[in-house]
Amino acid sequence: MRFWRNVVPISCTLIALIFSFCISTSIYGPTSFEVQAKSVEIPSHQGKYHNFETNAQNMAKKYRDATGEKVPNQYIVVLKDDDILSSTNSPAVEAMKQGAGLRHIFDHSLHGFAMKVPNDKVLQAVMKIPEVDYVQPDIKVTAFVQSLPTGIDRADGDLSSTKSGDGSGVVDVDIGIMDTGIDLNHPDLNVYRQVSFISGTSSGNDDNGHGTAVAGVAAAKDNSQGVVGVAPGARLWAIKVLDSNGIGFMSDLIEGIDYVTQHAKEIEVVNLSFGGDGSSDAFHTAISKSVSAGVTYVVAAGNEAKDASSIIPASFSEVIAVSAIVDTDGKCGAKSSISTTAGKDDTFASFSNYGSVIDIAAPGVLIKTTTKGDSYTSFTGTSAATPHVAGAAALYKSQHPEATPSDISSVLRSLGSSPATTCDGNGHGYFTGDRDNNAEPLLYIGRGSSPSPSQYSCTANLPVSGVTSNGNDAGYPPSNVLDNNRSTRWSNLGIGSWIRTDLGSTKNICSVDIAWLKGNERRYNFVIATSTDGTTFTTKFTGTSSGTTLNSERYSFSSTNARYVKATVNGNTANNIAHINELDIFGPSVVSLSFISSLTYSASDPVDNP
């Protein structure tokens, strides 16, 4: 339901709202809330009407739209920081008193709850609760499934540092599979914990098959049975957030993320092989806070063969977004004569989404894996590519417990094959047919050690060839941020002031350092975005400076390929002027990669040899 969509903040419309104070459409239909503006004279009751107008404006501010397929009369309610849900006087209890049905309570990755309301009057009553920050419609998401013929049994040997396939590999790490569940009794899967957030189900058991297929690619056991995963035998958490049709509500997903965040000291990596075309601030906030708690999220790009910039959660900067390639022989070089409906060997899969939000690619066509009923199948889609990366992330985390989600993303991207990689005749080589200028690395792992975060760090100060801005105050040009002199600065009056650096060519970027004028007194609100062409920018970091130091502060994000870096400043605690003393761009630096020569990654899912 598009409640408030057509509410326009002009006085005549609000007056009409005051007089009608009703919604002419049913809450059960996806129709618009429309108000006709009328001229009304109200001289004797101006104060009363002003109060009504203020209330209407406040409610309009509290309604935040979400794009996608909305779920009729279901909403996600986000509370202001530090509200306590457990109190008997909590907003959730108050919402129930107003007539709302409570679906979930979020208290780890998000402060809020999910509700179902019988009518618009109840929705309005909930929006009037003082502790409510905003209310957003619940939307549907689906598993990314791509149907293609099966029958290719893809086999290869040493895929990881556990030597997957020789019967000796076990990985001490926990992977959350947020999906349709996992076959809890599959002999080739180590299901450690299970939970369901789907109404009408009582366990995390898979009633679809999608989740079990994902789990097998990531972590099937290394034994003499069936297949082997990238992180063999890892402890799997079956977190059911999609129903038997592979469909779920955003509120259920947030509850799943809330559960993961509650167990952030146990679950290192989470696989999300689903998504949708739309937006949800509540979902983004939940993911962001969970990543801040130390959980690495690996997500599918989607199977619509389009730019993934509108796909959530793939477009979130905090996650590792994965596209898919075709590989039919487990080797680079495009030498296999086998062709699929998704493309030829070692090409970008025709169904895969693409774009600047993609972080890494992995095999995603006809992947041999587990399925429900103690069985095996072939699996295709970005859903199949994603658990390859989730398994690799878990593998790295098991070897380097101190690694952060940003460390893991940067290491995997740094080690991946690139267009400049010469095929070694095995798995270390690139692919062709990428549909954009964003040459995401192809996942590359194998036996041997891997660089620790101390060996791999974002410390390579990249040379900047030029800098521009959308304006500057007299005497404070943008070039001042590059002169290594903190007594000079770039300044510009106005919210949305931006400064843009040009690296001269596309580089791998992982952090930006900024020294703010009076940074020990003021807190600046800002956004960092990157671009390969200088026209289309992707947000990589949104935040506020600490307000505690005159030195440069580092703002890190998952490494990305870009030529241009833009910092947009939206005022500070003293005024609306942007002031930057120094700005530096950093890329990844690896002290030693001598172990690389021993790695043999094949771009396919291996099969155990009985």
N, C-alpha and C positions, 0 to 999 in steps of 0.2 A: 504494500500500500504506500503510495507516495504522499504521506501526510506532510502538510506544510510546504510541499514543493513549490506551490504557486503563491505562497504568502509573500507579498512584496512589502518591504519596510517603508511604506509611505503612509502618511497619516490618514488619508481618506480610506485606504484599504483597512487599516487597523480599526477605524471607526465603524466600518461595515462589519468587521469581525466582532466588535463589541456588541452591536445590535443583534446580529444573528446568533453569534456564539454557538454555532452548530456546524456540523459537517454534513453536507448533502449527499455523501456517498457512503455505501456500506463498507465496513472494515474488512469484509470478506472478498472484496473485488479490487483489482489493481487499478482503480480509477483515481483521478486527481482530486485534490482539495482545491476548489476554486472559490474565490471571493470577488464579488462585483463591487467596485468603488462607487459610493454615492455621496453626494454633498448633503451634509446634515448640520443644522444649527443647534448647538447645545449650550447656550450661554449660562443657564442657571445651575448646571451640574458639572462644570468644567473639571473640578478637582476629582470628582468620582470617576469621570470618564478617563481622566489622565491616569488614574491608578489602574483602570482596566487596560488601557493602552500599554502601560509599563509591563503589566503581567503578560500580555500577549507577546510583547517584544521579548521578554525573558524566556517564554516558552519556545518561541521561534529560535532563539539562540541555543536552546538546549536540544533541539532536534537536529541531528546530523545525518544526512542522507548517506546511503550506501548504494553502490551500483551493482548490478547482478540480478539474478532471479530471486526476488524477495519472497519470504515465507509469510503468508497472510497472518496478521495479528500476533506475530512473534517479534520480540525486540531484545536487544542487548543494552543493558543499563550500566553506564560507567560512572562511578562515584568520584568525588573529589578526593585528593590524596589524604591518607591517614584516617578515613572513616572506618569504623569498626563494624564488621558484619555480624559478629557473634552476639552483640548486644540485643536484648529483647526489644529495644527501641530502635533497632537498626532500620535503615531505609528498605531493606528487603522485607522485613516484617511489616513495615508501613505500607509497602506496595501490595502485600497480600491483604491487608486490611481494606485497601481501596478496591479490591476485587481481582487483582492480578494473580495468575497461577505461576508459581515459581518453578523454573526448569533446572537451573544450575546456579550455584554460588561460586564466584571466582575470588580467591583471596591470596593467590601466589604470583601469577603473572599479570593479574589485572584486579583492581578493586571494583567489584560490581556483581551483577547477576543477570541471568537470562529469564525472561518472563513471557507469558502468553496472556493477552488481554481479551476480554469479551467484547469491548466496544471502545469508541474513541474517548468517552468520558473518563474511563479508567486510565487510559494512556495519558490524558491531560493531567489527571490527579497525580500520577507518578512523576510527571515532569515538573510538577510544582514542589516536590519534596526538596528542601534546601540543599541536602547533601548530594543531589544528583548533578553530575557535571554535564553529561549529555546522554541522549537515547538514540540508538541506531537500529534500523531494521535488520532482522536476521535474514541471511541469504543462503542459498543452496550452493554446495560444491560437489564435484564428482571426481571419481577416480579417473586417471588418464589411461584409458584403455584403447589400444589400436589392434584391430583384428587383422591378422595376416596368416597365410598358410604355415603350418608347422611341419616338422619332420627332419630338421637339420640338427644332428647331434654334434654340437660344437665341443671340441676337446683340445686341451692344451696342458702344459705342465706347470712349471714354477711360476706362479702368479704373484706371490707375496712373500714377505720375509718369513712366513711360516711354511713355505714350500708347499702350498696347497696341492693336494693330490697324492702326496707320498705317505699319508696316514699319520704324519707326525705333528701336524699343526693344530694348535688350540690357542685362541686369543682371549686374554683376560680383559674383557671390556664389555660394556652394556650398551645395546642399541635399542632404541625405542622405534617400533614399527607402528606409526599412527595410520590406520587403514581400516580394512574390513575385518580385521582380526588376524589370527594365525591358527592354523590347524594345531591345536594344543597337544595332540598325540602323535604328530609326525615324527618318525624315527630319525630323520635327518636334520631335525631342528632342536636347538636347546632353548625351549621356551621357559623362561625363568619366572616371569610375573605376567599376570593378565588382568585386564579390567575392561569394562564396557561402559560407554556413555550414550548408547543407543537405546531409546525407549523400547521396551518389549523384549529385550535380551538380558541375560543374566551372567554372561561371561564374555571373555575376549575371543572365543572360538570363531573361526572364520566360516561364514555362511555364504561366501561369494567365491573365494579363491584368489582374488587379487592380492590380498595381504600376505598370504602364504607364499605366493610367487615372488613378491618383493623380498620377503624374509630369506628365501633360499639363495637369491643372488647375493645378498649381503653377507649371509653367515651360515650357509649349510655346513654341516659337520664334515670334517676331513676323515673319512673312514672308507670302507670298501663298498659303500652303498650310494647309489644315485648320483648326486652332484656335489660339488664343493663350492663354498662361497668365498668371497674376497677376504673376509675375516672369519675363518672357519671356527665353528663352535662358540662364537660369541654369545653371551647371555642376551636373549631376546625378550623384550617387554611387548606383549601383545596389547595394544591400546586401541580398542575398537571405537572409531568415530564415524564410520561409514556403514550403511545398512547392507542388506543382502543384494541390493541393486547397485551398490557402489556409490550411493548418494548420502550426503550428510548435511546438517545445518551448521552454519558458522558458529553458533553458540555451542554446539557439541565439540567442534574443533577447539574452541577456546578453553572449554573444560578439560579437554585432553592436554592442551599446552599447560594449563594450570596444574594438572597432575604431574606432568614432566618436571615443571619448575619446582614443585614440592619435593621431587626426588632428584634435584639437580646434582646432588653430591654422589648419586649412584648412576644415573643415565648420562653417558658422555655424548652420544650422537643420536639424532632422531631423523628418520626418513619420512618425507611427506611426498608421496607419489600421487598427488591430487591437486586440485585447484579450480580456479574459475576466472572468468573475465569480469572484472569489477573492481570494487574498492571496499575497504572496511578499516576504519581507523582503530576500532577496538581490537581487531585481529592483529593489526600491525603492532600495536602497543604490546599485546601479549607476547608476540614473537620476540620483539625487541628486549623486553624485560627478561625473558627466558634465556636469550643469548647472553645478556649481561650477567646472568647467574652461572654462566659457564657451559651451556649446552650448545652444541653445534647442530644446526639444522641444514639438511641437504634436501632440496626440493626439485620437483620435475618442472621443466619448462612448459610442457603442454604439447598437444598433438594436432594443433590446428594449422600448421604451416604458416604462421604469421608472427609478427613482432610480439615478443612476450612482455613488452612494457606495460600492457594493460592486464596481465595475468597475475593473480595473487595466489600463493605467496611468492612466486618466482621473481616478481619485480621488487620485492623488499631488499634493501641493500644489506641487511644483516644476515641473509641466508646464502648458501651456495646453490646457485641455480644451474641445472644440468640439461644440456641438449643431447641429442642422440645421433649416432652414426651407424652405418651398415658395416658389418664385418662378417664374412662368411668362411674365413679360413684361419682366423686367429693370428694372422701375420700382416705386417704392413706391406706396401708395394702394389696393392690392387691387382694381384696376380690370379686370384680365384675367378673361375669362369662362371661361378654360380651367381645368379641374379635374383633379386627379390622385387616385389611390387613397391618396396620403399627405396629401391635403387641398387646400384652395383656395389661390389666389394670396395670398402674403404672410401665411401662417399657419405656426405651429410644426408641423413635420412629425410626423405621427401616430406614426411608428416611432421617433423620436428619444428617446434617454434624456435625462434632465433632472436638476435638483437643485442643491444649493448648491455642488457641486464644479465646476459648469460655469462657464467663464470668458467665453466668447464664442460667438455663433451665426454661421452662414454658410449660404449656399445649398447645398442638398444633394439636390435632386430633379431628375432628368433633365438632368444637366450634360453638355454636349457636351465630349468629350475624346478623347484618343488611346487606341488599344488595340493589342495585339500584331498582327504581320503587316502593319505599315505602314498601319494602318487607323484608323478613328474610330468612336466609339460614344457612347451616352448612358449616364450613370453616376449611380446613386442610392444614398444612404445617408450616415451621418455620415462614412464613408470619403471621400465626395465633398466634404463640407463642409470637412473638415480641411485639405486642401491649399490651399484658398483662403486660410486663415489662415497656413499655412506659407509660402506665396508672399508674403503681405503682410509677415510677419516678416522674410523674407529681403530684401525690398525695403527695409524700414526699416534693416536691418543694413548693407546696401550703401551707404546714404546716411550712416549714423552708425556707423562701425566700432567706436567706443568703447562703444556701448550693451551693457549686460549683458542676460541673459535676463529678469531682473526688469524692467529698463527697457522692453524690447520689449513684454512682456506689459502693463505699465501704460499705455504709449502707445497700443497697439491698443485696449485697453478704454476709455481716455479718449476716443479719437476715434470710437468706435463710436456708432451710433444708439441712442437710448434711448426708453422709452415717452413721454418728454416731447418728443421730436424731432418737429417739424412736417414732413410730407412736402413735399419741394421739387419734386415732379413728376418727378424723375429717380430716383436711387438712394438719396438720403439720407432715410430714413424707417424706421419700426419695423415690427413684425409683430404679429399677435394670436394668441391661443390657447396662450400659454405655460402649462405645466401645474403651475407652482409659483409661489412668491413671490419666486424668484430671477430678477429681470429682467436676464438677461445682455445686454450690448450686442450689437448686430448689426454685423458687420464693415463698416467704411466706409473706403475708400481712394480715391485718385484722382490726377489730375495735380496738379502743384504741389509745393512743398516740404513737409517735415514737421518737427515740432518735434524739436530735438536733446535729448538727456538734460539738457543745461544749461538749455534752455528748459522742458523738462518735468521736474519733480522731485517727490519725495514730501516736500513741505515745508509743507503746509497743516495747521497744528495745529488739530485738531478739538475743539470744545467738548464737555465731558462733563457730562451732566445729573445723573448719580448713580453711586455706586459701592457695591458690596456684597461680602461675602466669606463663606466658610464658617466663619469664626471669627476671633478676634483675641485676643492677649494683653492684659491690662488696661493701659490707657493708650496702646495703639497701634492705634487704629481704622483701617479702610480709607480713611476720608476724608483721612487724612494724606498720601496719595500725590498729592492734587490741590492741596495748599496752596502749591506752589512754595517749599517750605522743606525743604532737605535735612538739617536737623537733626531732623526728625520722620520717623516711618515707620509702616508697617503691619507687624505681626509676628504670626505664628501658628505654633504648634508642630505638627509632623506632616508626614509625606510626603503629598503630594496636596493641600496647602493651596492654595486658589485665591482670587483676587480678580477681580471682574467689573465692568467699566465699562459704562454705558448712555449712548449718544450721543443719546438722545431720539427719533431717527428713523433710518432706514436711510441710511447714508453710504458713499461709496467710500473704502476703507481700503487703505493700502499699507505701513505700518510701525508699529511700536510702540517707543517709547523707554522704557528702564527704568534707574533709578539704584538700585544694590544697596547695602545696608548693608555696609561694609567690602569694597566691590567690588574694592579693590586688593589684598585678601588672600585672599578666598574666591571659589570658582567655584560658581555656582548652576546646577542642572539644572532646566530649565523647558520648558513647552509653551504656545504661544499659539494660541488657537482663537477662531473668530468664529461669530456666529449672527444670523439675522434675527428670530427669535422668542423668544430667550432660553432655549429648551429644547433644540434640536438644534444642537450645535456641530461645526464642521469644523476640524480641525487645520491651521494655516497655517505654523507654525514650531516646530521642535523643536531645542533646542540647549543649550549651556552657556555661561555668561558668561565673559568673558576672564580675570577675576581680576587685572586690571592697572590699573583706574581707579575713582575715586569718582564720576566724571561719568556721565551717562546714556549707555547703549550703545544703538545703533539695530539693530533686528531687522526686516529688510525681507522682503517676500514679494510675489507677484503680486497686484495690486490686486483687491479683492473688495468686494462690497456686503454690509454688515452693520450692525446696530444695536448689538450687544453684542460686547465683546472680553473674553476671559477668559484670565488668566495663571495656570497651575497650576505650583507650585514643588515639586520633588521633592528637597528637601534641598540642602545645600552641602557643601563640603569640610571644614567645621568641625563641623556638626551638622545636625539635621533640622528646623531652624526656617526659615520663610520670612520674609525681611526685605526690604521694598521701600521706598525713600525717596521716589521720584517715579516717576510713570507717565504718559506722554503718548501720544496716538493721532494719527497723521498720515494725511492723504489727499493725492491728487495735486494739483499746482499747475502750471498752464501759464501762462507769462509772456505769450505772444502766440499767438493762433490766427487771426490775420487772413487767413492763407492759405486757411482753410476754405472761404471763399466761392467759390474756384475749383475745388473738388473736385467731381467728378461720378462717384460710384461706383454702378454698377448691380449689383444682387444677382443676378448671373448670370455664367456663364462666357462670355466673348466668342468670336466666330468671326472669323477673318481674312476680309477682303473681297478676293478675288482680282481 
